[in-house]
Amino acid sequence: MRRTHEPDGGTPHPPRLRPPAHRVARRAMAHWAIESTLLWGLASGLAWGVAAFVDEWDGTRRWDGLLGWLGERAGWLPVVVVAAGVLMTAVTPVWRYRVHRWEVSADVVYTRTGWFSREWLLVPVSRIQTVDTEQGWIERLLGLATIEINTASHAGSSEVAGLPVDVAARLAEQLAHRAHDLRDDAT
């Protein structure tokens, strides 16, 4: 591997990876927004339930110290959870869309995922054992699919979520054939 040096002649460091060539479908943002809305809706419902329980409990029995302080402010819990949910639902899908990318070359499947911490994964096509196409109910509504690329290595498996159904089916078929051909050539 070619190493580059710092401008001051310091310690060499590996070259930087370029981003994979393809973005996921724009509809993936809607998918992530719907999932986030459902999750945060559940969380806010639980927060309302906790606040109501604490308010009712505090009315019959006074808590002292920290529990008393928390009991007095339990009504803010649903407000905070709803505000966090609205913020996360607005920001997360756009942020993930900007980061999530994929590319398939002749010998490797290259993905980049994450939003707080980033993961670059290069899976050699020759190591692919199975390629699966999945569609959850939200993906089905939006015409999206996920391909899951499995290898013998735990760390080597990868998935590409947010692909249009036709692209996912075509890509899964191409990868399966290419991996089969490479395995046949190796034996």
N, C-alpha and C positions, 0 to 999 in steps of 0.2 A: 504494500500500500504506500502510495506517495505521501510523504509528510511535508507539511508547510511549516515555516518558522515564523515566529513573532517578528515584527519589524525591528525590534531591538536585538535580534539574534538570540533570543531566549529559547525556551523549551519548545520542541516541535509539538504540534497538535494535529490530529487527523483532519482531513478535509471535511467540510460541512456537506450534509446531504441536501440535495435540492428537493423541493416539494414534489410529490407525485403529480402527474399531468392532469388528472381528471377530478372534477368536483362531483359530489353526489348530486342527485336531482334537487331542484329548488323546493319541490314538494316535501322533502325531508324536513324542512323547517316547520311545516304544518304538522307533520307527524310528531316531532319533538315537542311542539307547543301543545298539542292535544294530550300527549302523555304527561307533560308537566302540569297542565291544567287539572287532569284527573288526580294526579298525585297530591298536588297542593290543595285541591278541593277536599280530598279525604283528610289531609292534615288540618285544614281549617275547621272541618266538621268535628274532628277530635278535640281541637282547641276550644271550640264553643262548648262541647260537652264537659271538658275539664273545668272551664270557667264557671259553667252553671253549677256543677257539682260542688266546687269550692265555695261559691257564693251561698248555696243552700246550706252546706255544712257549717260555714262560718256563722250563718244566722242562728244556728242552734247551739253552737259551741265555739267559744272564742279561743283562738290559738295565740300562743305567746311567742315572743322573739321573732326569729327569722320566718317561721311558718305564718305568724300573724301578718308580718310585712308582705309576704308573698300572697297571702289570702286577700289582703286589701287591694292588691294590684292584679289579681287574676283576670279581671275584665279586660286588661290590655293584651292578654295572650292571643286571643283570636285576631285582634287588630294587627299585631306584629306578624303573626303567621300569614294573614291575608296579604299584607304589604310585601312580605318577603316572597310570597308566591307570585304576586303580580310582577314584581321585579324580575324574578328568576324566569318566569314564563315569557317575559318580553325580551330578555337579554340572551338566555341560554341557546335557543334555537339558531339565532343569527350568528352567535359566536361559534357554535359547533359547525355550522355550515361553512364558515370561513376556514376552519381548521381541517375538517374531514376531507380527505382526498384519497385517490387510489390510482394505480397504474399497473398494467400487466405488460411485461416485456417478453421476449422469447424464452427467458430462463428464470424469471422471478416475478412474484406478485408483491407489490410494494404498497403499503397502506400507511396513512398517518391519521391518528385519532386523538381524542382528548379535548379538553378545553381548559382546565387548570394545569394538569400535567399532560404533556404530549408524549405519544408513543409512536415511534417509527418502526414498522415491522416489515422485513424483507423475507419472504417465504420462497425458497427455491421450488420451481415447478416440478423438478425431479423428485422432491420429497412429498408431494401431495398424494394423500391416500384416498380421500373422498372430497367431493364438492357437493354441498347441499344448498338448496334454495328454500328459503323460509318466507312466510308471509303471515304476520299477525293480523288481527282484524282491522286495526287502524291502517296498516300498510295496504291491506286489500281495498279499503275504501278509497285510498289515495292513489292506487295503481303503482305501489312500490313493492320492493322485495329486498331481502337480505341474502347474500351468498356467504356460506360458511365454508372455509377452506381448512380441512383437517390434515394434519401430518402426524407422524409417530411421536413427535416432540410435543410436550406440554406447552412450551414457550413458543413453538413454531406455528401454532394454529392461528388463523386470522379470520376476520369477517369484514365484509363490505356492506354496510347498511345504507338504505336510502337510494337504491338504484331503481330506475324504471323497470317494470316487470320484464319487458322484452330484452332489455340490456342484461339483466340478471340471468335470464334463461340462456341467452346466447353466450355470455361469459362463462357460466357454469359448464356448459357443454364444451366450449373450446378448451377450458382448463382441464376438464376430465380427459378429453382426447389427447391433449398435449402431454399430460402427466403419464397417461397410458403408453404413448409412443416413446417417451423418454425412458420409462422403466423397461420397455421391451428392448430398447437399444442397449441398455446397461447390462442385460443378461446374456 
